Amino acid sequence: MRERHVFVVLTNARDGRDDEFNDWYTNRHIADVLDVPGIVRAERFEISGAQIRDDAAYRYCALYEIETDDLEGVLETLRDRAGTDAMPITKAIDRDRIAIVYKPMS
């Protein structure tokens, strides 16, 4: 049975490299991730100026919608492709990031 999941990735660019990071993410990385079977939609966000708290650790958020009956397989494919020609990773990314998969509850 196909289930829906949301893969949430919170990131930052290395200091002074936001333009390079965003160019890579928008023009390369999103397409590479969407090429993984089971990942059906992607959307990126940048932190807004107004926040409930002023201690946000991450400037960027990407949400990937996954529809699959094999979530482990989708995640394994992502891990296997990361850093290869199929999914190069820019040096402009701060490697400290959060990546969590959620499933709907209600």
N, C-alpha and C positions, 0 to 999 in steps of 0.2 A: 504494500500500500504506500503510495507516494505521500510523504509528509512535507510540510512547509516549515522552513527554518529561516531565521535571520542571523546572518553573520555580521557582527559589529566589529569594526576595526578602528581604533583610535590611534592617531599618529601625530608626529611633529616632523618638520624638516630640521636638518642641521642648521645651526646659526648662519644666517645670511644666505641660505640656499633655497628659500621658499619658491622662487620662480622656477628653478630647475626641478625641484620636487614636484610642483604642481603640473609642470609641463609633462614630466614622465608619467605621473599618476593619471592625468586626464587623457593624454594622447597615446599611451602605451599600456599601462598597467590594467586599467579597467577592461580593455579589450582582451588582454591575456587571461584575466580572471573569468570573464564571461565565456571564454573558450572552453572552460572546464565543464564537462557534462554535469548537469544538475543545477548549475548556477544560472539563474534565468533573468536577473535584474540587478542593476547596480546604481547607486546614487551617492554622491559625495556632498559633504557639508563642511563649512568653515565656521568656527565659533562666532557667535554674535557678540556685539559690543555690550549688551546688557545681560547680566546673569543673576541668578538667585544668590549665588556665592561667588566670590572673586578669586577662588583658588583652583580654577580649572587647570588640569595638567596637560591637556591635549588641545591643540588648535584645530585639528582636522578629524572628521569622522566619515567613514565609508560604510554604507549599509548594502549588503549583498543578500538577495533573496535566493534561497535554495529550495528546490522542489525535487525530492528524491525518495527512493525507498532504500537507499544505501548511503546514509550520511557519512559513515566512516570511509567509504570509497571516495566520496567527493573530497573530504579533507585529506586523505592520503594523496590524491592526485594533486591537490594544491601544494602539499609539502614536497612531493616529488618534483614538481615543475619549478618551484621557487628557486631562483638563482641560476636557472639554466637558460638556454637560448629561447625556450618556450615562454619563460617568464623572468626576464632579467630584472634585477633589483638595483635601483639607483643608489649611488653612494651619498646622495643628498638626503636620504631618509635617516632620521634618528632611529636606530634599531630598537630603542626602548619603546615598546608599543603594547597595546592591549588588543587581543583578538579573541572574541567569545562568540559562540553559537548559541542562539536561543530558539526555543520552540514556542508556538502560541499556547496560551493557557485559557484565554476567554475571548 
